C-alpha cells in the first residue's frame, strides 16, 4: 500500500498549521490508550469542481463516536463542515481523502482521562485506489481471517475509534502474509461480519445480501449508499444473518468503504467467486456509485458538498 502523500496544511483547533507541525505528546491519552475517534471522507473531482461525498453523514457519525466515548468538543458537525471544505481548498486539492480526528491529548496519567485535553484536527491528502492498482477493475483475493470481531458489549463497534482498528491490523497482516489482498472476519457467533475497514456484500440469484448490524459491524456510509442505489436500480436487497459458507456459494462478492469504494472480490480462500470475474450486479453498482460521487449522475439525495474558498473557522 502506498504511503501517505504529504500535503502542506493541517487544521487544528481553529487554525491551519504546517503538516510537519501536527504533533502530539508521547504520553497523550490517544497514544497510550487509543482514545481517538475519526472519519475517512473522500472528495472527488466533478465537472463543477471538487465535491465532498456525504460530508454531513460522516460528521454526524464522528459526533456520535464522540458522544459514545465522552469526548466533549466545541467542534461539532456544523463547524467541522466548513473546516473540511476549507482544508481541501487550502491544500489546493481536487480529489483527496479527508481525515477529521478528535482525540484525547496530554494530561491524565491513567485511564480516567478527564484531565487530558480534547483536540480536534482535520487533514487532507491525495489518495488513489485503496486496495491497489487494478483492484476496482479486476477485483481482489480475500480470505476469512482467524481473528474474529469483538463480541457486542465489549467494544462499541458503532463508534469509529482508532483503538478498535488494532483488530483490523491483525486481520490485514495475516491476510497479506498469506498472499491475499484483504481479510473478512466473522463475529463471535460464527456469522460473517465485515472486512478490515469495509463492509461486505454478496449476490446470489440476483439478490443483494449484506450482514445485518449485530454489534460487530460499523454502520458503513458507503454501504448505505449502495443499498440506496440498489433499490433505485430495482435490485432486490436482503439485510440478514450470513453464515460463512455463503461466501463459497455466492455468485458475486464485493467490499464497500470510503477508501475501498466498491471493490469486487474475485476469490475467497483461493476459491474463485463465480467465474472469477466481476459480476454484472457488482459492476452495475460500482459504475452507478462512481458516476454519483464524481458528479456524472444526478445527485438525487444531496450527497455532494461543493468545495469553495472557505475562511478557516474560528
C-alpha positions in Angstrom: 0.0 0.0 0.0 1.3 3.4 -1.0 2.5 5.8 1.8 0.6 9.0 2.7 1.2 11.7 0.2 2.2 14.8 2.2 0.1 17.9 1.8 1.0 21.4 3.1 -1.5 22.2 5.7 -3.5 20.5 8.6 -6.2 22.2 10.5 -6.0 22.2 14.3 -8.5 23.9 16.7 -9.3 26.9 14.6 -6.1 27.4 12.6 -4.0 26.0 9.8 -0.7 24.6 10.8 2.1 23.1 8.7 1.9 19.4 8.0 5.1 18.7 9.9 3.9 20.7 12.9 0.9 18.4 13.6 2.3 16.6 16.6 1.0 15.4 19.9 2.8 14.3 23.1 4.1 10.8 23.5 2.1 10.4 26.7 -1.1 11.7 25.3 -4.1 9.6 26.2 -4.6 8.9 22.4 -1.1 7.4 22.1 -1.2 5.5 25.4 -4.7 4.1 25.2 -6.1 4.7 21.7 -8.7 7.3 22.6 -9.2 8.9 19.2 -12.3 9.0 17.0 -12.0 9.7 13.3 -13.6 9.7 9.9 -12.4 8.9 6.4 -14.2 11.1 3.8 -13.5 11.3 0.0 -13.5 14.5 -2.0 -13.9 13.9 -5.8 -13.2 16.0 -8.8 -16.5 16.7 -10.6 -17.5 18.8 -13.6 -18.4 21.6 -11.2 -15.2 21.4 -9.2 -14.2 19.4 -6.1 -17.1 18.0 -4.1 -17.1 16.1 -0.8 -19.2 12.9 -0.7 -21.7 12.6 2.1 -19.9 15.0 4.3 -22.8 15.6 6.8 -23.3 11.9 7.3 -19.7 11.4 8.1 -19.6 14.3 10.5 -22.7 13.0 12.2 -21.0 9.7 12.8 -18.0 11.4 14.1 -20.2 13.3 16.5 -21.9 10.1 17.6 -18.4 8.5 18.2 -17.5 11.5 20.4 -20.7 11.0 22.5 -20.1 7.3 23.0 -16.5 8.0 24.2 -17.4 11.1 26.2 -15.2 13.4 24.1 -16.7 16.9 24.7 -15.6 19.3 22.0 -17.0 22.6 20.7 -16.1 21.4 17.1 -19.5 19.8 16.2 -20.7 18.8 12.8 -21.8 22.2 11.6 -18.4 23.8 12.4 -16.4 20.9 11.0 -18.5 21.0 7.8 -16.8 24.3 6.9 -13.4 23.1 8.1 -13.5 20.1 5.8 -14.2 22.3 2.8 -11.5 24.8 3.9 -8.8 22.2 4.2 -9.3 21.0 0.7 -9.1 24.5 -0.7 -6.1 25.4 1.5 -4.2 22.5 0.1 -5.4 23.2 -3.4 -6.6 19.6 -3.9 -9.2 18.5 -6.5 -9.6 14.9 -5.3 -8.4 13.7 -1.9 -9.1 11.9 1.3 -10.1 13.9 4.4 -9.4 12.7 7.9 -11.2 14.6 10.8 -9.9 13.4 14.2 -11.0 14.1 17.8 -8.5 12.8 20.3 -7.6 13.0 24.0 -4.2 14.7 24.4 -1.7 15.1 27.2 -2.7 15.4 30.9 -4.0 12.4 32.7 -1.7 9.6 33.8 -4.2 6.8 33.7 -7.4 5.5 32.3 -9.5 8.2 33.9 -8.6 10.7 31.2 -10.8 13.7 32.3 -7.7 15.7 32.9 -6.5 15.2 29.3 -7.2 17.9 26.7 -9.6 17.1 23.8 -8.1 18.2 20.5 -9.6 18.4 17.0 -7.7 18.0 13.8 -8.6 17.8 10.1 -6.1 16.6 7.5 -6.4 16.0 3.7 -4.2 14.4 1.2 -4.3 12.7 -2.3 -5.2 9.0 -2.1 -5.9 6.8 -5.1 -7.3 3.2 -5.2 -7.1 1.8 -1.6 -6.5 -1.9 -2.4 -4.0 -1.2 -5.2 -3.9 -0.6 -8.9 -6.4 -2.6 -10.8 -8.5 -3.5 -7.8 -11.6 -1.8 -8.9 -11.4 -3.2 -12.4 -10.2 -6.8 -11.7 -11.1 -7.5 -8.1 -9.1 -8.7 -5.1 -8.3 -12.0 -3.4 -9.7 -12.3 0.1 -9.6 -14.8 2.9 -11.5 -15.5 6.1 -9.2 -14.4 8.9 -8.6 -16.4 12.1 -9.1 -13.1 14.0 -12.8 -12.6 14.8 -14.6 -9.3 15.6 -15.2 -8.4 19.2 -18.5 -9.5 20.8 -21.3 -7.0 21.3 -21.0 -5.0 24.5 -17.2 -5.4 24.7 -16.4 -2.5 22.4 -18.9 -0.2 20.8 -18.5 -1.1 17.2 -20.9 1.7 16.1 -18.1 4.1 17.0 -15.2 4.7 14.7 -12.3 4.7 17.0 -8.5 4.3 16.5 -8.1 1.6 19.2 -10.6 -0.7 17.6 -8.6 -0.9 14.4 -5.9 -2.9 16.2 -8.2 -5.9 15.4 -8.2 -4.8 11.7 -4.4 -4.5 11.6 -4.1 -8.1 12.8 -6.6 -9.2 10.1 -4.8 -7.3 7.4 -1.3 -8.6 8.4 -2.5 -12.2 8.4 -4.1 -11.9 5.0 -1.2 -10.2 3.3 1.3 -12.6 4.8 -0.7 -15.5 3.3 -0.8 -13.9 -0.1 -4.3 -12.2 0.0 -5.2 -8.6 -0.5 -7.9 -8.4 2.1 -9.5 -10.3 5.1 -13.0 -11.0 6.1 -14.0 -11.6 9.7 -16.7 -13.5 11.4 -18.2 -12.4 14.7 -18.2 -14.4 18.0 -21.2 -16.3 16.8 -19.5 -17.5 13.7 -21.6 -15.4 11.3 -20.0 -13.1 8.7 -19.2 -9.6 9.9 -17.0 -7.3 7.8 -13.6 -6.7 6.3 -10.7 -4.8 7.9 -12.1 -1.4 7.1 -15.0 -2.2 4.8 -18.4 -3.7 4.6 -19.3 -7.0 2.8 -21.9 -7.6 0.1 -22.9 -10.9 -1.6 -25.0 -11.5 -4.7 -26.9 -14.8 -5.1 -29.7 -15.4 -7.7 -29.8 -11.6 -8.3 -30.4 -10.7 -4.7 -28.0 -8.3 -3.0 -27.2 -9.6 0.5 -25.3 -7.9 3.4 -24.8 -8.9 7.0 -27.1 -7.1 9.5 -25.8 -4.8 12.1 -25.3 -7.1 15.0 -22.9 -5.2 17.3 -19.8 -6.4 15.4 -20.1 -4.1 12.4 -19.5 -0.4 11.7 -22.6 1.1 10.0 -20.9 2.0 6.7 -21.9 5.2 4.9 -20.7 3.7 1.6 -22.7 0.5 2.4 -25.8 2.7 3.0 -25.2 4.4 -0.4 -25.0 1.0 -2.2 -28.2 -0.2 -0.6 -29.9 3.0 -1.7 -28.6 2.8 -5.2 -29.6 -0.9 -5.4 -33.2 0.0 -4.6 -33.1 2.7 -7.2 -32.0 0.1 -9.8 -34.7 -2.3 -8.6 -32.2 -4.8 -7.3 -33.7 -6.9 -4.5 -32.0 -6.4 -1.2 -31.7 -8.6 1.9 -30.1 -7.5 5.1 -29.7 -10.7 7.2 -27.5 -13.0 9.1 -25.0 -14.5 6.8 -23.1 -17.8 7.5 -19.5 -18.1 6.3 -20.3 -20.8 3.8 -22.3 -18.3 1.7 -19.0 -16.8 0.7 -18.2 -20.0 -1.2 -21.6 -20.3 -3.0 -22.2 -16.6 -3.8 -22.4 -15.6 -7.5 -20.7 -12.3 -6.7 -18.9 -10.6 -3.7 -17.7 -7.1 -3.2 -16.4 -4.8 -0.4 -17.5 -1.2 0.2 -16.0 1.7 2.1 -14.9 5.3 1.7 -11.3 4.1 0.9 -12.3 0.9 -0.9 -15.2 2.4 -2.8 -16.8 -0.6 -4.5 -14.1 -3.3 -4.8 -15.0 -6.7 -6.3 -13.8 -9.9 -4.7 -12.6 -12.4 -7.2 -11.7 -15.2 -4.8 -12.2 -16.3 -1.2 -9.8 -18.7 0.5 -8.4 -19.4 -3.0 -11.9 -20.5 -4.3 -13.0 -18.3 -7.3 -16.2 -16.3 -6.8 -18.5 -17.2 -9.7 -16.3 -17.4 -12.8 -13.6 -15.3 -11.1 -14.6 -12.1 -12.8 -16.6 -9.1 -11.7 -20.3 -9.9 -11.9 -23.0 -7.8 -13.5 -24.6 -6.6 -10.3 -21.3 -5.6 -8.8 -20.2 -3.8 -12.0 -23.5 -2.0 -12.3 -23.5 -0.8 -8.7 -19.8 0.2 -9.0 -20.5 2.2 -12.1 -23.5 4.0 -10.7 -21.6 4.7 -7.4 -18.6 6.2 -9.2 -20.8 8.2 -11.5 -22.6 9.6 -8.5 -19.6 10.5 -6.4 -17.9 12.1 -9.4 -20.9 14.3 -10.3 -21.6 12.4 -13.6 -25.0 11.3 -12.5 -27.8 13.3 -10.9 -27.3 13.9 -7.2 -30.9 13.0 -6.1 -30.0 12.7 -2.4 -27.9 15.8 -2.0 -24.8 13.7 -1.2 -22.3 16.1 -2.8 -21.0 19.2 -0.9 -19.1 21.6 -3.3 -15.8 22.9 -2.1 -15.3 26.6 -2.5 -13.0 29.1 -0.8 -13.7 29.0 2.9 -12.1 31.0 5.7 -10.7 29.0 8.5 -13.5 28.6 11.1 -12.5 30.2 14.5 
